[in-house]
Amino acid sequence: MIEILAYLGCLVAIMVVCYKVRLASTDRRTRGLRHIAGFAVCIAGALGLDAVMTLAITALPAVAGLVSDELKMAALGFLIQFADSVRRKAVRGRRYAVATASAMLLAAVLFFLSGAHQYSTDVVTFTSAGVGVFVAYNVVLICYEVWGLLTFATLIRRFARLVEPGLLRTGLHLIIVGALIGVPWTGWQLDDVWIAVAQHQNTTSEDEVSAVLAALCVLVSAAGATLTAWGPYLSGPVRWLGAQWRYAQLRPLWTAMHAAMPAIALSTVARQQGGVEFALYRHVIEIRDAQLALRGHIHPDVQEWASDAVRRVGTHPARREATIEAATIAAAVIAHGAGVDYRAGEVDPHRVDPSLGAETRWLAQVSRAFAHSRAVAQVRARMAAELSGVASTSS
């Protein structure tokens, strides 16, 4: 099973290489992706060498283990070069290349100085005098790889912030996630240090945890690198799932308004025929219509009550406006149910950009506060107490 995971990662990486090299050969704008292709080649070679079946037919397993580690370091070097190439001022590329080459050279020297030699198919041993040198070799590997992965993730994150939301930006985030998965994969090499100190040997094959982390690292990175190619095929299902989620978010607010004013709702048949995206659109319109109908039932002091309540319960500043609007609606629904009018208390709803996305995001915040906020609950209780002896003034 471990060998299958390793070879699966190797195969996926090679497929990504073929796809990206084809793009890079026809479009100058993709030349930075050649570094991703280099990363995939190196990581594929490392996974192949780490697989037990590959080691079983290799003449020098000890050297194969060194080559595998060197390939992993080179892969990180390509990742950093890619991250640097997408920046507007790629001024550190040569420094990163020198740092990578120096770390690879130092690791190779330490490996050979440790006196490592083959003991069995996947076990490398060394003398007691070489333990410290071999530990230093592992420390160089771990420190460089962690530094490289974090440097790459930081640089790509800075670039992703400048990219418009879409498949490219999502793909960059997936590449970052793949690199961050490599951090625990790298950290798992600490068990090599413990084995070296305790047993004067090192196991070159991948264990279960390391193989799984390696496969995840390659698969997620490959998904991010190719997202612009296959991502459009998922746009329909993703849009449908997003509409379902937003529809569910608006449900608590819409349900309360519909219970107070059933006339706001479109017929069930028309709603079913339109699908979830049409139902979401109708929910936004119906909530806004209900707010207009409730304007005459807003208590003149309700926003002051709501502002006081959000301060007392410690509502986060980013949610205060939505909570105040939710509390205003909640109080107006109660007043409407009691038949009480406050003609002087009309308050315009919070204004957002005139688009379905902006309206949905805002009303989702209001709906969450309407259903769960303690400040809204306090305003409800205060409104109920206010009405507890007030006669109806509706015409």
N, C-alpha and C positions, 0 to 999 in steps of 0.2 A: 504493500500500500504506500509506503514512504517513497519507493522508487517511482511509482505511478505519479504521485504528486510532483516529484521533481521533474520528471519528463514532461508532464502536462505543462508546467510553468515554462519549461524550455521550448516546447512546441508553440505555445501562445506567443512567447517573446519573438521567436523566429518569424511567425506570421505578421506580427506588428512591424518587424524590421522590413519585410518585403513590401508591405503597404506604404510605410513612411518613406523608404528609399525611392519608390516610384513617384511619390508626390514631390520629394525633394529634387528629383531630376527634371521635373517639368515646371516648377514654380519657385522662383527665387525667394519669395516670401516665406517659404518653408525651410530655408536652410538651417534655421535654428533647430528644427526637428531632427536633423542629422545627428545631433548629440543624443536625442532620445533613442535613435536607431543604434548608436554606439552603446548606450546603456543597455538596450535589450540584448544586443549581441554578447556583451560581457556577462550579463547576469544569466543568460541562457547557457553560456559555457561553464559558468560556475556551478549552476544547478546540475548540469550533466556530469561534471567531474565529481560532485558531491554524491551523486546517486551510487548506491552500493554496486549495482550491476556494472557501471562504468569502471569503478575502482577494481572490480574483480578481473578485468581484462587489461588493466594498466600495468606496465612493467615497473614503474616506480611510484607507488602510492604516496610515499612521503612527498615527493616533488609534485605529484598531482594535487595534494592538499594545499601546498604553497601556491601553485598556479591558480587554484580555485579562489584562494583568499586575495591574490593579486588581481584577479578578474573582478572581484567584488569592489575592490578599491578603485579600479579603473572605471567601473560602472558609476560609482559615485562621482568620480571626476567628470564624466560625461554629463551627469545630472547637473552639477554645478555650472559647467560650461553652458548648458542649455538655459539655466536660470539667468546666467549673466548675459546671454545673447539676446534675450527678449527685453532687456532693459534699454532705455534710450541711450544711455552712456555706458557701453560695455567696456569699462576701463580696467577691470580686475581679472579679466579672463586669463592673462598670462600668469598672474600671481597664483590663481587657482591651479593652473596646469603644473606650475613648479611645485606647489605644495603637494599635489597628488603624486608626482614623480618622486619627490623626496621621501614621502611616506612609503611608497612601494619599494624604493631602494633600501631604506632602513629596515623594513620588514623582511626583505629577502636576505639581507646580511645577518640579521638576528636569527633567522630560521636556520641558516647554514652553520652559524656559530654554535647553535644549541646541540649540534651533533645528531640531529634527528635521523632515524633510519627505519626501514621497514621491519616489522615484527610479524605481522600477519596481513591478511587482505586489507583490513581497514583500521589497523592499529599502528601508530608510530611511536617509537620509544626513543629515549635519549638518556644520557648519563646523568648522574646526580649533580655533577658539576654544571650541566647545561640547563638545569631546571630554571634558574633565575633568568637565563637568557631567553628561554622559551616563554616564560611568563611575560618578560618585557616585549617579546614579539606579539603576544596576544593583547597586551595593553596598547601597543601602537595601533593594532588593527581596530580595536574597540573605540579608542579615542578618535581616530581619524574618521571612522565610519559614522559615529554619532555626530561629530562636528559637520561632516559632509551632508548628512541627511537634514540636520536642522538648518544649515546654511541654505540648502536648496529650498526647503519649505518656506523659509523666511523670504527669500528673494522672489519666489513665485507668488507668494501671498501678496507682496507689494505690487507686483504686476497685475494680479487678478483684480485688485481693487480698482484699477484703471479701465478694466474691460467692462463693456455693457453687459447687463444680465442676459444670459442665453447659453447656448450649448458650449461655446468656447470657454466661457467663464466656469461653467459647471465641470467641463473637462479638466481645466486647470486645477480646480478644487479636488477632483478625483486623483489627479497625479500627486498632489500634495498629500492626500490621505495615504496613497500607496507608499510614498516616501516615509511617512510617519510610522506606517506599519513596519518598515524596515528597522526602526529604532529598537523595538523589543526583539526583533530577529537578531540584530547585532548584539544586544545585551545578553542574549541567550548564550553567547560565547564565553560568558563568565564561568560556565561550568567547565570549560576547557582549562581555565586557570586552576580550578580546584582539583581536577583530575591530574594535571601536570604536577602539582605540588604533592598530592597524596600518593600517586601511583607511578610517577615518572614516565607517563605515556599520554598519548592523545588519540582520541577516536576521530577519524577523518570523515566518517559517514554522518549523514544528517539523522538526528533523532526525530521522533514524531512531532514535537512542538516546533522545532526549527523548520521542518519540512512544510508544515501547515502555514507558518508565518511567511516562508519564502514564496509559496504558491500564492497566498493572498497579496503579497507585495507586488508580484508580477501581474496578476490578474487585474487588480484595481488600477495599477498604473497603465496597463494596456487598455483598459476600458476608458480611462480618461484621455489617452492619446488618440483614440479612434472615435470618440464620442460624436464628433461632428459628422462622421460618416454614417453611423447607425442610429444616432440619437433622433433624427426626424421621424423614424418609424415608430418611435414611442410617444410622439407628441400627442396623438389622439388619446391613448389610454391615460397618459399623465394629466392631460387637460380634464378628462372625465373624472379622475380621482380627485383632482384639485377642486373641481366644482362640487363633488360630493362632500368633501371636507368643509368647504365654505358654507355649503347649504346646511350642514349639521351645526356649524357654529352660529348661524343666524336663527336656528330653530327656537331656542328659548325665548328670545325677544319677540319673534313673530307669533309664537303660540300665545303669549300673554296678550298681545295686541289683537290677535284674531278672536280670542275668547271675549274680549271687551267689545270688539266691533267686528262681528262676523262678515259684514258686508264688504270689507276690504279685499276679501280673497277671491281670486279667479276660480272658475268652476273646476271641479276635480278632473273632469274629462279633458278640458283644455290643458290643464297642468300635466297630466299623464302623457298626452300626445306630444308635448313640447320637449320632454326629456329633462334631465337634471339641470342643464345649463339654462334652459328657459325658465325652469322653476326657481333657480337662483335669481335670475333677472327679475322675475315677478316678486320674489320675496323682498328685494330691495325697494321696488316701487311701492309695494303694499305697506312696508314699514314706514316709508316716507309719507305716504298718504295718511297713515294712522297718526303720525306725528302732527300733521297739519290739522287733523280732526281733533286732536287733544290740546291744541294751543289754548283754547278757551277754558281749559280745566287746570291750568298750571297755577299753583298757589304763588302769590307774589313773593313769598319769602323762601320758596323751596330751594333755590340755588344757594342762598345763604346757608340753609340747613345742610345742603349737600357739601358745600365747601368746608363747613365746620366738621362734618362727619369724616370726610377724607383725611383731614388733619388729625383728628383724634384716633383714627384706626391706623394711621401711618401708611396710607396708600402711596405707592411709588409715584413720583412726579410725572413719569411718562404715561401713567394710567389715570391721572386725576381728571382730565377733561372728559374722557369717556365715562368715568364713574359718575361725574356730576350730571352728564346727560342721561345716563341710565337711571340715576336717582330721580331726575326730573320726570322722566317717562313713567317710572314706577308710581310716583305720587300722583301724576295726572291720570293714570289708569284707575287708581283708587277713587279719585275725585269724580271721574267719569262714571264709575260704577255707582257712586252715591248720588249722582245727578247734581253735583255742585259745580257751578261756573265761577271762574275768576277772570272776568273780562279784562281787568287791568294787568293780569299776570302773563300775558302772551310773551313767549321767548322764542326767538328764532333758533332752529337746530344748528349744531356745529357745521360749518361749511367746509367741504372737501372738494378736491378736483372733480369736475363733472365726468367721471368715467366709472364704469362698472367695477374695475379693480379697486380704485380708491374708495368708492362707496362701500364695497364689500369689506375691505380691511377695517374701515372705521366702524361700521356697524357690527362687525365681529367682536371688536373690543368692547363696544357698548353692550352687546349681548352677553359676553362673559361677565362683565361687571353686574349686569342686571340679574344674572342667575346666581352669582357666587360672592359678590362684594358685601362685606359687613357694613360698609358705609351706606350702601343702598338699602340694606335691611333696616338700619336705624332710621333712615328717612321714611321708609314705609311705615314703621311703627309710629313715628312722629306725625305723619299725615293721618293715619288712622285715629290717633288720639285727638288730632285737631278737628276731625269730622265727627267725633263721637257725640256731639250734641248739636251739630249744625244741621239745620233743615235744608232741604233741597231748594236750589234757586234756579233750576233749569226751567226754561220756558216750555 
